[in-house]
Amino acid sequence: MSAALWIAWVMFRRAMVVRVSGGIAAFGPPAVVLLLLLAPSTGADGLSGAKIEAIGVERTWSSFIEASVQISSVALPLAGGILVAWWFGRELDDGMFPMLFARAVPRRSIAAARLVMVFAWGAVVTVLSLAATLAAGALLGLEDAAGLVPAAWTFTVAALLTLAILPVVALATSVFRSTTAGFGVLIGIVVVTQLGIAFGLDAWMPLAVPSLLAGIAGADAAAIVAWPHVLLLLTLGTACAAGTIWWWARARVR
């Protein structure tokens, strides 16, 4: 497994898609909220004023962090999903998958190592995004410091739970042997999640748990998220991760 991790790390750190997707997911959400608050507004009817009112952001720590995590709840799975689809589909798209059979490293170890890299990427992105959000808030001189810690905790938990969605994309990319299929499933996840929230399926829809916890459907919807819902999401993510490893171990050349 150590050899598989080393190979995955060397490939991972050299890939431009890793840096681009990570940069977008980490710095995009706080940058958007910061620019909205700094943008000149022509009053309540102004464009930036309307956008600020739409996402409910105020010049307080709790509001600023909540707005950032709401954007992150969409940006992180999108950026991470694109990364995962590329990461697990590169050999399948290029016709290089048979070359993996000639390696001394078992294919199940290769798949497991790639999942570890994805989760490590997500953890680093979460830390960087939170740090960028805090730095942006300090730049604005936000008020209500008492709400900082609870909001930061919600930010961290929601972002890390989002990572449980990514093995779904990895499994789809592998089973359908196509990066494009992974992209399609990723878009489907985003659409189905938003539709599920709109139709009131709420926290019993596992893929919607991170978004709900982030407050994308309001404080009342976030309040209903409980441990059973989180465990359901983690079970789905674990099952898809195990399924991905199993597929890579048993896949045959076509």
JOMO-V861591 format. One record per residue. SS is DSSP state (2 for helix, 1 for strand, 0 for the rest). PSI is psi in radians with two decimals (* if undefined). OMEGA is omega in radians with two decimals (999 if undefined). Layout:
SS_PSI_OMEGA ; SS_PSI_OMEGA
//
This chain:
0_-0.59_-3.14 ; 2_-0.66_3.11 ; 2_-0.72_3.12 ; 2_-0.70_3.12 ; 2_-0.70_-3.14 ; 2_-0.78_3.13 ; 2_-0.77_3.14 ; 2_-0.69_-3.14 ; 2_-0.76_3.14 ; 2_-0.76_3.13 ; 2_-0.70_-3.05 ; 2_-0.81_-3.04 ; 2_-0.30_3.13 ; 2_-0.20_-3.02 ; 0_2.25_3.12 ; 2_-0.60_-3.11 ; 2_-0.51_3.11 ; 2_-0.81_-3.11 ; 2_-0.72_-3.11 ; 2_-0.86_-3.14 ; 2_-0.68_3.11 ; 2_-0.73_3.13 ; 2_-0.73_3.14 ; 2_-0.81_-3.10 ; 2_-0.60_-3.07 ; 2_-0.80_-2.98 ; 2_-0.24_3.14 ; 2_-0.93_-3.10 ; 2_-0.90_3.13 ; 2_-0.55_3.13 ; 2_-0.70_3.14 ; 2_-0.83_-3.13 ; 2_-0.70_3.12 ; 2_-0.79_-3.13 ; 2_-0.62_3.10 ; 2_-0.70_-3.13 ; 2_-0.51_-3.13 ; 2_-0.35_-3.08 ; 0_2.43_3.09 ; 0_2.35_3.14 ; 0_2.55_3.11 ; 0_0.38_3.13 ; 0_-2.88_-3.05 ; 0_-0.47_-3.12 ; 0_-0.02_-3.13 ; 0_2.80_-3.09 ; 2_-0.89_-3.13 ; 2_-0.62_3.09 ; 2_-0.69_3.12 ; 2_-0.68_3.14 ; 2_-0.71_3.12 ; 2_-0.74_3.13 ; 2_-0.61_-3.09 ; 2_-0.70_-3.13 ; 2_-0.04_3.02 ; 0_0.53_-3.10 ; 0_2.37_3.09 ; 0_3.02_-3.11 ; 0_0.98_3.02 ; 1_2.74_-3.11 ; 2_-0.83_-3.08 ; 2_-0.76_-3.12 ; 2_-0.73_-3.11 ; 2_-0.80_-3.13 ; 2_-0.69_3.12 ; 2_-0.71_3.11 ; 2_-0.69_3.14 ; 2_-0.74_-3.12 ; 2_-0.50_3.07 ; 2_-0.75_3.08 ; 2_-0.68_3.14 ; 2_-0.54_-3.12 ; 2_-0.30_3.05 ; 2_-0.74_-3.08 ; 2_-0.72_-3.08 ; 2_-0.84_3.10 ; 2_-0.56_3.10 ; 2_-0.90_3.14 ; 2_-0.77_3.13 ; 2_-0.66_3.13 ; 2_-0.69_3.08 ; 2_-0.75_3.11 ; 2_-0.81_-3.10 ; 2_-0.74_3.13 ; 2_-0.73_3.08 ; 2_-0.77_-3.02 ; 2_-0.66_-3.11 ; 2_-0.15_-3.12 ; 2_-0.06_-3.02 ; 2_-0.84_3.13 ; 2_-0.55_-3.14 ; 2_-0.67_3.12 ; 2_-0.66_-3.07 ; 2_-0.04_-3.10 ; 0_0.32_-3.10 ; 0_0.05_-3.11 ; 2_-0.67_3.11 ; 2_-0.45_3.13 ; 2_-0.45_3.14 ; 2_-0.40_3.13 ; 2_-0.37_-3.10 ; 2_-0.12_-3.12 ; 0_2.61_3.10 ; 0_-0.38_-3.13 ; 0_2.20_3.12 ; 0_2.54_-3.11 ; 2_-0.52_3.08 ; 2_-0.58_3.09 ; 2_-0.61_3.09 ; 2_-0.81_-3.14 ; 2_-0.77_3.14 ; 2_-0.72_3.13 ; 2_-0.65_3.12 ; 2_-0.65_3.07 ; 2_-0.70_3.10 ; 2_-0.74_3.12 ; 2_-0.68_3.13 ; 2_-0.79_3.14 ; 2_-0.65_3.09 ; 2_-0.73_3.07 ; 2_-0.80_-3.12 ; 2_-0.68_3.12 ; 2_-0.75_3.12 ; 2_-0.75_3.12 ; 2_-0.71_3.12 ; 2_-0.80_3.14 ; 2_-0.78_-3.13 ; 2_-0.69_-3.13 ; 2_-0.73_3.10 ; 2_-0.73_3.12 ; 2_-0.72_3.12 ; 2_-0.66_3.11 ; 2_-0.76_3.12 ; 2_-0.68_3.11 ; 2_-0.72_3.11 ; 2_-0.69_3.11 ; 2_-0.68_3.09 ; 2_-0.63_3.11 ; 2_-0.63_-3.14 ; 2_-0.23_-3.10 ; 0_0.87_-3.05 ; 0_2.72_3.14 ; 1_-3.09_3.08 ; 0_1.02_3.14 ; 2_-0.38_-3.14 ; 2_-0.47_-3.13 ; 2_0.02_-3.06 ; 2_-0.90_-3.04 ; 2_-0.86_3.10 ; 2_-0.69_3.14 ; 2_-0.69_3.11 ; 2_-0.65_3.10 ; 2_-0.79_3.10 ; 2_-0.73_3.10 ; 2_-0.87_-3.08 ; 2_-0.81_-3.11 ; 2_-0.80_-3.12 ; 2_-0.73_-3.13 ; 2_-0.75_-3.13 ; 2_-0.62_3.10 ; 2_-0.49_3.10 ; 2_-0.53_-3.11 ; 2_-0.41_3.12 ; 2_-0.28_3.11 ; 2_-0.51_-2.99 ; 2_-0.62_3.08 ; 2_-0.41_3.07 ; 2_-0.75_3.12 ; 2_-0.69_3.13 ; 2_-0.76_-3.13 ; 2_-0.76_-3.14 ; 2_-0.75_3.12 ; 2_-0.72_-3.10 ; 2_-0.87_-3.06 ; 2_-0.73_-3.13 ; 0_-0.05_3.06 ; 0_0.77_-3.07 ; 0_2.30_3.02 ; 2_-0.65_3.12 ; 2_-0.69_3.09 ; 2_-0.68_3.09 ; 2_-0.74_3.08 ; 2_-0.73_-3.14 ; 2_-0.76_3.11 ; 2_-0.66_3.11 ; 2_-0.84_3.10 ; 2_-0.71_3.11 ; 2_-0.68_3.12 ; 2_-0.82_-3.12 ; 2_-0.80_-3.10 ; 2_-0.84_-3.11 ; 2_-0.67_3.12 ; 2_-0.83_-3.13 ; 2_-0.68_3.10 ; 2_-0.69_3.12 ; 2_-0.72_3.10 ; 2_-0.74_-3.11 ; 2_-0.60_-3.10 ; 0_0.16_3.00 ; 0_0.30_3.09 ; 0_-0.46_2.97 ; 2_-2.44_-2.92 ; 2_-0.24_3.10 ; 2_-0.02_2.98 ; 0_1.78_-2.95 ; 2_-0.73_-3.07 ; 2_-0.26_-3.12 ; 2_-0.17_-3.04 ; 2_-0.84_-3.14 ; 2_-0.72_-3.14 ; 2_-0.72_3.11 ; 2_-0.76_3.14 ; 2_-0.55_3.11 ; 0_-0.20_3.10 ; 0_0.32_-3.07 ; 0_-0.39_3.11 ; 0_0.21_3.11 ; 0_2.89_-3.09 ; 2_-0.62_-3.12 ; 2_-0.74_3.12 ; 2_-0.66_3.11 ; 2_-0.58_-3.07 ; 2_-0.38_-3.09 ; 0_-0.20_3.13 ; 0_2.13_-3.11 ; 0_3.10_-3.10 ; 2_-0.71_3.11 ; 2_-0.65_3.12 ; 2_-0.72_3.12 ; 2_-0.75_3.13 ; 2_-0.61_3.10 ; 2_-0.75_3.10 ; 2_-0.80_-3.13 ; 2_-0.61_3.09 ; 2_-0.74_3.09 ; 2_-0.82_-3.14 ; 2_-0.73_3.13 ; 2_-0.73_3.13 ; 2_-0.73_3.14 ; 2_-0.64_3.08 ; 2_-0.78_3.10 ; 2_-0.68_3.11 ; 2_-0.65_3.10 ; 2_-0.80_3.12 ; 2_-0.74_3.12 ; 2_-0.75_-3.13 ; 2_-0.79_-3.13 ; 2_-0.55_3.13 ; 2_-0.52_-3.03 ; 2_-0.04_-3.10 ; 0_2.58_3.13 ; 0_2.73_3.12 ; 0_2.35_3.09 ; 0_*_999
//
